[in-house]
Amino acid sequence: MTTAIIGTGNMGAGLARALVASGEAVALGARDPAKATALAAELGALAEGGGIAAAVALADVVVLALPYGAHAETLKLAGNLQGKVIVDISNPVTADFQGLAIGHTTSAAEELQALVPGAKVVKAFNTIFAGLLGAEGRKGKVLQVFVAGDDAGAKAAVSKIATAIGFEAVEAGPLSNSRFLEPVGEMNIQFGFFLGKGPVVAPAWISV
Ligand SMILES: NC(=O)c1ccc[n+]([C@@H]2O[C@H](COP(=O)([O-])OP(=O)(O)OC[C@H]3O[C@@H](n4cnc5c(N)ncnc54)[C@H](OP(=O)(O)O)[C@@H]3O)[C@@H](O)[C@H]2O)c1
C-alpha cells in the first residue's frame, strides 16, 4: 500500500523515511514539487515525489504533514479527496508554541473534516516528535500513537501504518477526541522545549 505524504519538513520527511525503512511505499507531494522529488530521490525506489495532487492520486491514505494553518489552501490543490483517509498530525499551536489557537469546542482535526466532508479524517502522530519517528531515535522503546476518528476502517488503516513503523497504535475514540489529544500534544511541546526534557519524550496511557 502506498501512503501519500504532503509536506517534506521535519514530520513529512521523518514519516517518509520511517515508512521506506519498513519496506512501505510513499508518494511525496509538496507545494514546491522539486522538494518532494529531491526527498524521493534520496529515499530510493520505494518513494516517488512531485506535486500535491499527483501524490494524493496514488494513495488511499494521505498524511498532511503541514502546519494547521496550511490545511485549507493545500486541500484546494489536492484534487479528488472523496473517500480518502486523511491523517491530521497537527498541533494547532500559536506562533510562540506556548498555546493552542483553537480548542475546547473544536479541534484542528474537526476543522479539517469540515473542509473535506467526503473524506475520512483521522488524528494521529500529533504527540510524537519528529526525531522519534525513526526506530533509531526510539532506542528500542515502543511509543504510543493515539488514533482518533469516526470511521473504523480509516482508523484501522492508520493504525496499520503506525504499527508498521514500530509504534503501538492506541484506539482513541471519535474524531472529536482530538479536542483532548491536541492539548496533550501541546503538553508534550511544553515538556520537550520549555521544561528541559528535550524533543525525546512522548505521552503514554498506562494500564495497571
Ligand atoms: N516537528 C514535530 O516534532 C511535530 C510533532 C508532532 C506534530 N507536528 C505537527 O506536524 C506538522 C508539520 O510539522 P513540521 O515540524 O514537519 O513542520 P516543518 O518542518 O516546518 O514542515 C512544514 C511543511 O509544510 C509545508 N508548508 C508550510 N506552509 C505551507 C502552505 N501554506 N502550503 C503548503 N505547504 C506548506 C512546508 O513546505 P515548504 O518547505 O515549502 O515551506 C513543509 O513541507 C505541524 O502541524 C506540527 O504541528 C510536528
The ligand as a MOL file (V3000), in Angstrom:
LIG
                    3D

  0  0  0     0  0            999 V3000
M  V30 BEGIN CTAB
M  V30 COUNTS 48 52 0 0 0
M  V30 BEGIN ATOM
M  V30 1 N 8.0150 18.7050 14.4220 0
M  V30 2 C 7.4730 17.8850 15.3330 0
M  V30 3 O 8.1870 17.2790 16.1610 0
M  V30 4 C 5.9670 17.6710 15.3380 0
M  V30 5 C 5.4430 16.7030 16.2220 0
M  V30 6 C 4.0780 16.4170 16.1920 0
M  V30 7 C 3.2580 17.1090 15.2990 0
M  V30 8 N 3.8060 18.0510 14.4820 0 CHG=1
M  V30 9 C 2.9150 18.7380 13.5310 0
M  V30 10 O 3.2950 18.3190 12.2280 0
M  V30 11 C 3.0320 19.3530 11.2860 0
M  V30 12 C 4.3030 19.5950 10.4660 0
M  V30 13 O 5.3300 19.9880 11.3400 0
M  V30 14 P 6.8490 20.0120 10.8690 0
M  V30 15 O 7.6500 20.1240 12.1110 0
M  V30 16 O 7.1030 18.9230 9.9160 0 CHG=-1
M  V30 17 O 6.9050 21.4160 10.1030 0
M  V30 18 P 8.0400 21.9110 9.0870 0
M  V30 19 O 9.2960 21.1630 9.2860 0
M  V30 20 O 8.0400 23.3940 9.2230 0
M  V30 21 O 7.4540 21.4950 7.6560 0
M  V30 22 C 6.2590 22.0760 7.2170 0
M  V30 23 C 5.9260 21.5620 5.8270 0
M  V30 24 O 4.6900 22.1740 5.4580 0
M  V30 25 C 4.8690 22.8720 4.2300 0
M  V30 26 N 4.0490 24.0760 4.2250 0
M  V30 27 C 4.1110 25.1250 5.0790 0
M  V30 28 N 3.1780 26.0340 4.7670 0
M  V30 29 C 2.5360 25.5610 3.6810 0
M  V30 30 C 1.4760 26.0490 2.8800 0
M  V30 31 N 0.8870 27.2210 3.1680 0
M  V30 32 N 1.0630 25.3000 1.8370 0
M  V30 33 C 1.6560 24.1030 1.5570 0
M  V30 34 N 2.6750 23.5900 2.2710 0
M  V30 35 C 3.0890 24.3130 3.3280 0
M  V30 36 C 6.3370 23.2250 4.1640 0
M  V30 37 O 6.6730 23.4530 2.8190 0
M  V30 38 P 7.9050 24.3940 2.3920 0
M  V30 39 O 9.1290 23.5350 2.5100 0
M  V30 40 O 7.5780 24.7740 1.0140 0
M  V30 41 O 7.9120 25.5600 3.3490 0
M  V30 42 C 6.9440 21.9490 4.7550 0
M  V30 43 O 6.9970 20.9210 3.8000 0
M  V30 44 C 2.5730 20.5600 12.0860 0
M  V30 45 O 1.1710 20.6550 12.0310 0
M  V30 46 C 3.0110 20.2560 13.5170 0
M  V30 47 O 2.1410 20.8210 14.4870 0
M  V30 48 C 5.1260 18.3500 14.4740 0
M  V30 END ATOM
M  V30 BEGIN BOND
M  V30 1 1 1 2
M  V30 2 2 2 3
M  V30 3 1 2 4
M  V30 4 1 4 5
M  V30 5 2 4 48
M  V30 6 2 5 6
M  V30 7 1 6 7
M  V30 8 2 7 8
M  V30 9 1 8 9
M  V30 10 1 8 48
M  V30 11 1 9 10
M  V30 12 1 9 46
M  V30 13 1 10 11
M  V30 14 1 11 12
M  V30 15 1 11 44
M  V30 16 1 12 13
M  V30 17 1 13 14
M  V30 18 2 14 15
M  V30 19 1 14 16
M  V30 20 1 14 17
M  V30 21 1 17 18
M  V30 22 2 18 19
M  V30 23 1 18 20
M  V30 24 1 18 21
M  V30 25 1 21 22
M  V30 26 1 22 23
M  V30 27 1 23 24
M  V30 28 1 23 42
M  V30 29 1 24 25
M  V30 30 1 25 26
M  V30 31 1 25 36
M  V30 32 1 26 27
M  V30 33 1 26 35
M  V30 34 2 27 28
M  V30 35 1 28 29
M  V30 36 1 29 30
M  V30 37 2 29 35
M  V30 38 1 30 31
M  V30 39 2 30 32
M  V30 40 1 32 33
M  V30 41 2 33 34
M  V30 42 1 34 35
M  V30 43 1 36 37
M  V30 44 1 36 42
M  V30 45 1 37 38
M  V30 46 2 38 39
M  V30 47 1 38 40
M  V30 48 1 38 41
M  V30 49 1 42 43
M  V30 50 1 44 45
M  V30 51 1 44 46
M  V30 52 1 46 47
M  V30 END BOND
M  V30 END CTAB
M  END
